[in-house]
Amino acid sequence: SARRWRRMDAWRGFARRIKSLDAFPKTLEDVRVQTATGGLVSLLAWCVIAVLVVYEVSSFLTPERHVELKVDVSRGEVMRVNLDIDFPGINCEVLGVDALDATGNVQLEIQNNLYKTKLDSSGKPLRHQASRRPAERKRALPPPAASYSPLPPDYCGDCYGAASAAKNGCCNSCDEVRAAYEARGWILLELENVEQCLREGLHSNITNRLRPGEGCNIKGFIEVSKVQGNFHISPGHTFDYHGRHLHDMSAFADARLDVSHTIHHLSFGDSFPGVTHPLDGVSKKARGDVDLGMYEYFIEIVPTTFKGRFSSKRLKTNQYSVTEFFRSSDPNKGGRFLPGVFFVYDLSPILIEVEERRRSFFHFLVQLCAIIGGVYSVSGMVDSSIYHIPRILRKQRLNKTL
């Protein structure tokens, strides 16, 4: 019918208009020419496309890190310090860990969550040993059972001038003598003159426990307040005297204390992908008596939060930078300093927020189209140039000869 023919004419007109918009005109198979150079360019183009696509896919699968700086407003938090340090030149019995901060909190001879492992001269753990806690270094081996007879029931030990501060005026143990002295504001140093301390195997002259050729590894963590402070590893007895942190080094007056060390790991908080710990792998070795002394590491801690690509929670941790300084204990070079390894830290008021974000899938598609289209277009231009330029030059030479 007439209506049907009109519909077909309208459809043919619409198809002609769509055909006029074709941006990819085709040529007949009979007029197409394939060349060896064209095949080489095509192969090279597909190789370039494959390499760029692989790179783009790898980039898409790798999360993008977004870093933002803010002011740290956290208060009253506790910070974990993870450490793993070798001391090849000094045995475990004389080493201990202390920590103190700007608020006045003092932790002496820390034993919780810290363990010692004895090392041989080559730095390997000794066999048939159990891990020991650092605070146990203060306890000497008890004397033989026959050295002292059992105490009588009515025994009242001498307090050596501090009986007025002791309970019932008696000091039956070394700790009671110490407590009485501290209550009077005195310091008890010469333990070898105290009967109770000798009975318990505690005495000032403990240099016989320095065993050459034996080292120590201290590993674990301590918890400190998130304020300015320091923690250190040193020999000798430490105690708090009227708010002052003191080290009793009288037992080591003539001893050679080599605090050479290797820091296998030191971090403030949990690690996250990409974080670096500047002190990991740092090793300090004394080359002689002039290198014996105090090793100081001044650490600037930067609070950091991290949120992984597939994580819904933020990890609270810290990064840090460090500078170091050494003070020799040689009396001829400025006096004698306390031997040990000191970590003095301060906190930055700036908080770094690190977040891993997924790249846009649509951006990924656009990049793939750009790679394929761009390489295809450029390779087409190169192939066309290789094919037509020699023919144009040949034609020009023919025209000159005619």
C-alpha positions in Angstrom: 0.0 0.0 0.0 0.9 3.7 -0.3 1.4 4.0 3.4 3.9 1.1 3.5 5.9 2.6 0.6 6.1 5.9 2.4 7.4 4.2 5.5 10.1 2.4 3.4 11.2 5.7 1.8 11.4 7.4 5.1 13.6 4.6 6.4 15.9 4.7 3.4 16.2 8.5 3.8 17.1 8.0 7.5 19.7 5.4 6.6 21.3 7.7 4.0 21.6 10.5 6.6 23.2 8.0 9.1 25.5 6.8 6.4 26.7 10.3 5.7 27.9 10.5 9.3 30.3 7.5 8.9 33.7 8.6 10.2 35.3 5.3 9.1 34.9 5.0 5.3 35.7 1.6 3.9 37.6 0.7 0.8 37.1 -2.2 -1.5 39.2 -5.3 -0.9 40.5 -5.1 -4.5 42.1 -1.7 -4.0 43.8 -2.4 -0.6 47.6 -2.9 -0.6 49.4 -4.9 2.0 53.2 -4.3 2.4 56.0 -5.7 4.5 56.7 -2.4 6.1 53.0 -2.1 7.0 53.1 -5.5 8.6 56.2 -4.5 10.6 54.7 -1.2 11.8 51.5 -3.1 12.8 53.4 -5.6 14.8 55.4 -2.9 16.5 52.1 -1.0 17.2 50.5 -4.0 18.9 53.6 -4.6 21.0 53.5 -1.0 22.2 49.8 -1.3 22.9 50.3 -4.5 24.9 53.1 -3.0 27.0 51.1 0.2 27.7 47.9 -1.8 28.6 49.8 -4.0 31.0 51.3 -0.9 32.6 47.9 0.8 32.9 46.3 -2.3 34.4 49.1 -2.5 37.0 48.6 1.2 37.8 44.9 0.7 38.1 45.3 -2.3 40.5 47.9 -0.4 42.6 46.1 1.8 45.2 46.6 5.5 45.1 47.8 7.1 48.3 46.3 10.3 49.5 48.2 12.2 52.2 46.7 15.0 54.3 48.2 17.0 57.1 46.3 18.0 60.2 46.9 19.2 63.8 47.1 16.4 66.2 44.5 16.9 68.9 44.8 13.6 70.6 45.4 13.5 74.4 46.1 11.0 77.1 47.1 8.2 74.7 49.7 5.5 75.2 52.4 4.8 72.7 54.0 1.4 72.1 57.7 1.2 71.4 58.9 -2.0 69.6 62.5 -2.8 69.9 65.0 -5.6 68.9 68.6 -4.7 69.8 71.8 -6.8 70.1 74.6 -5.9 72.6 77.5 -8.2 71.6 79.9 -6.8 74.2 78.0 -7.1 77.4 76.0 -9.9 79.0 72.3 -9.9 79.9 72.7 -9.8 83.7 73.9 -6.3 83.9 71.6 -4.7 81.3 68.2 -3.1 82.0 65.6 -0.8 80.4 64.3 2.4 82.0 61.8 4.9 80.7 60.8 8.4 81.9 58.7 11.2 80.4 58.0 14.9 80.8 55.0 14.3 83.1 57.2 12.6 85.7 56.3 9.0 85.0 59.2 6.7 85.6 59.5 3.1 84.7 62.6 1.4 86.3 64.1 -1.9 85.3 61.1 -2.7 83.0 60.3 -6.4 82.8 56.9 -6.6 81.2 56.8 -7.7 77.5 60.6 -7.5 77.3 62.8 -10.5 77.0 66.5 -11.2 76.9 68.4 -13.8 74.9 72.1 -14.6 75.6 74.4 -14.4 72.6 77.7 -16.0 71.9 80.8 -14.2 70.5 79.4 -14.6 66.9 76.1 -13.0 67.8 74.1 -16.3 67.7 71.7 -17.3 70.5 73.3 -19.7 73.0 71.8 -23.1 73.1 69.8 -24.6 75.9 68.7 -21.3 77.4 65.4 -19.7 78.2 64.3 -16.2 77.5 64.8 -13.9 80.5 63.2 -10.7 81.4 65.5 -7.7 81.7 64.6 -6.9 85.4 66.1 -10.2 86.4 69.5 -8.8 85.8 69.5 -7.2 89.2 69.4 -10.5 91.0 72.7 -12.3 91.7 73.0 -16.0 92.1 72.3 -16.9 95.8 75.2 -18.0 97.9 75.7 -21.6 98.8 73.2 -23.0 101.3 76.0 -23.6 103.8 77.1 -20.0 103.8 74.5 -18.8 106.3 72.4 -20.6 108.8 68.6 -20.1 108.9 67.4 -17.0 110.7 66.1 -17.4 114.2 62.4 -16.6 114.7 63.2 -13.6 116.9 65.8 -12.2 114.5 65.9 -8.4 114.2 68.3 -7.2 111.5 70.3 -4.1 111.8 69.1 -1.1 109.8 72.5 0.6 109.7 71.4 3.9 111.2 68.0 4.0 109.7 66.1 2.0 112.3 63.8 4.9 113.1 62.3 4.7 109.6 61.9 0.9 109.6 58.9 -1.0 110.7 59.4 -2.3 114.3 62.9 -0.9 114.0 64.1 -4.1 112.2 65.4 -4.7 108.7 65.4 -8.4 108.0 66.0 -8.2 104.2 68.0 -6.1 101.8 64.9 -4.4 100.4 63.8 -3.4 104.0 67.3 -1.8 104.5 66.9 0.0 101.2 63.4 1.2 102.1 64.6 2.5 105.4 67.4 4.4 103.8 65.1 5.9 101.2 62.6 7.0 103.9 65.5 8.8 105.6 66.5 10.4 102.3 69.7 8.5 102.1 71.3 6.4 99.4 72.5 2.9 100.0 75.4 2.1 97.8 77.9 -0.2 99.6 75.8 -3.4 99.7 78.8 -5.6 100.5 78.7 -4.1 104.0 75.1 -5.0 104.6 74.6 -8.5 106.0 71.0 -8.9 104.6 72.2 -8.0 101.1 75.1 -10.5 101.3 72.8 -13.2 102.5 70.5 -12.7 99.5 73.4 -12.5 97.1 73.1 -8.8 96.4 76.2 -6.8 96.6 77.7 -3.8 94.9 80.7 -5.6 93.5 79.0 -7.5 90.7 81.7 -7.1 88.1 82.3 -10.8 88.4 79.1 -11.2 86.4 80.7 -9.4 83.4 81.5 -12.3 81.1 83.7 -11.4 78.1 82.6 -13.0 74.9 78.9 -13.1 75.9 76.3 -10.7 74.5 72.7 -10.0 74.9 69.6 -9.5 72.7 66.7 -7.4 74.1 63.5 -7.8 72.2 59.8 -6.9 72.9 58.0 -3.7 73.5 57.4 -1.1 76.2 54.4 1.3 76.6 55.0 5.0 77.3 52.8 8.0 77.5 52.4 10.0 74.3 54.5 13.0 75.6 58.1 14.0 75.4 60.5 11.6 77.1 63.3 9.0 76.8 64.0 5.4 77.3 67.5 3.9 77.7 69.3 0.6 78.0 72.3 0.8 80.4 74.2 -1.3 83.0 74.1 -0.8 86.7 71.3 -0.4 89.3 68.7 2.4 88.7 66.4 3.9 91.3 64.3 6.9 91.9 65.5 9.2 94.6 63.2 12.1 95.6 61.9 12.5 92.1 65.4 12.1 90.5 66.4 9.2 88.3 69.7 7.9 89.4 72.1 5.2 88.2 74.3 3.3 90.7 77.5 2.6 88.7 79.8 2.1 91.7 80.1 -1.6 90.9 81.6 -0.8 87.5 84.1 1.9 88.4 87.0 0.1 86.9 85.2 -2.1 84.4 85.2 -1.8 80.6 81.6 -1.5 79.6 81.2 -2.0 75.8 77.7 -1.0 74.8 78.3 -1.6 71.1 75.0 -2.4 69.6 73.0 -3.3 66.5 69.4 -2.1 66.2 67.5 -4.7 64.2 64.2 -2.9 64.7 62.9 0.2 66.4 59.4 1.5 65.8 56.7 3.5 67.6 53.5 1.7 67.0 52.4 -0.8 64.3 53.9 -0.8 60.9 52.0 -0.3 57.6 52.8 -0.9 54.0 55.5 1.6 52.8 56.6 2.9 56.2 60.3 3.1 56.8 62.1 2.9 60.2 65.4 4.9 60.0 67.1 3.1 62.8 66.6 -0.4 61.5 69.9 -2.0 60.7 72.0 0.7 62.4 75.1 -0.7 64.0 77.7 0.9 66.3 80.8 -0.8 67.3 83.5 0.4 69.7 87.0 0.4 68.1 88.8 0.9 71.5 88.4 2.6 74.8 87.9 6.0 73.2 84.6 4.7 71.7 83.2 3.6 75.1 80.5 5.9 76.3 76.9 7.2 75.7 75.1 6.7 72.4 72.2 9.1 72.0 69.5 9.1 69.4 67.3 12.2 69.2 64.0 11.1 67.6 61.2 13.3 66.2 58.0 11.3 66.2 55.2 12.2 63.7 51.8 10.8 64.6 50.3 9.0 61.6 47.0 7.3 60.7 46.7 4.8 57.9 43.7 3.4 56.2 44.1 0.6 53.7 42.3 0.1 50.5 40.1 -2.7 51.9 40.0 -1.6 55.5 37.2 0.2 57.3 39.3 1.3 60.3 42.2 3.7 60.6 45.4 2.4 62.1 46.9 4.8 64.6 50.7 4.6 64.5 53.8 6.8 64.2 56.7 7.6 61.9 59.9 9.2 63.0 63.2 10.9 61.9 66.4 10.7 63.9 69.7 12.3 64.6 72.5 10.8 66.7 75.3 11.9 69.0 78.1 10.1 70.9 79.6 11.2 74.2 82.9 9.5 75.0 83.4 8.3 78.6 87.1 8.9 78.5 88.0 11.1 81.5 90.7 12.8 79.5 88.2 14.0 77.0 85.6 15.9 79.0 84.8 13.6 81.9 83.0 10.3 82.4 79.5 9.8 81.0 77.0 7.1 81.8 77.6 4.2 79.3 74.4 3.1 77.5 72.1 3.7 74.6 69.7 6.5 75.0 66.6 7.2 72.9 65.3 10.8 73.5 62.1 11.4 71.7 59.7 14.3 71.1 56.4 14.5 69.3 55.4 16.6 66.4 52.1 18.6 66.7 51.3 17.6 63.1 49.2 14.5 62.3 49.7 12.8 58.9 46.7 10.9 57.5 47.5 8.4 54.8 44.7 6.7 52.9 44.8 4.3 50.1 42.1 5.0 47.5 40.9 3.0 44.5 41.4 4.6 41.1 38.3 5.4 39.0 37.2 2.5 36.7 35.9 4.9 34.1 39.2 6.8 34.1 40.9 3.4 33.6 38.6 2.8 30.5 39.4 6.2 29.1 43.1 5.5 29.5 42.8 2.2 27.6 40.8 3.8 24.8 43.4 6.6 24.6 46.3 4.1 24.4 44.7 1.9 21.7 43.4 4.8 19.6 46.6 6.9 20.0 49.0 4.1 19.1 46.7 3.0 16.2 46.5 6.6 14.8 50.3 7.2 15.1 51.2 3.9 13.6 48.8 4.6 10.7 50.5 7.9 10.1 53.9 6.3 10.2 52.9 3.5 7.8 51.3 6.0 5.4 54.4 8.1 5.4 56.6 5.1 4.7 54.4 4.1 1.9 53.7 7.4 0.1 57.0 9.4 0.6 59.1 7.1 -1.6 56.5 7.3 -4.4 56.2 11.0 -4.2 60.0 11.3 -4.5 60.1 8.9 -7.4 57.4 10.8 -9.2 59.3 14.1 -8.7 62.5 12.5 -10.2 60.5 11.2 -13.3 59.0 14.7 -13.8 62.6 16.2 -13.8 63.9 13.7 -16.4 61.0 14.5 -18.7 
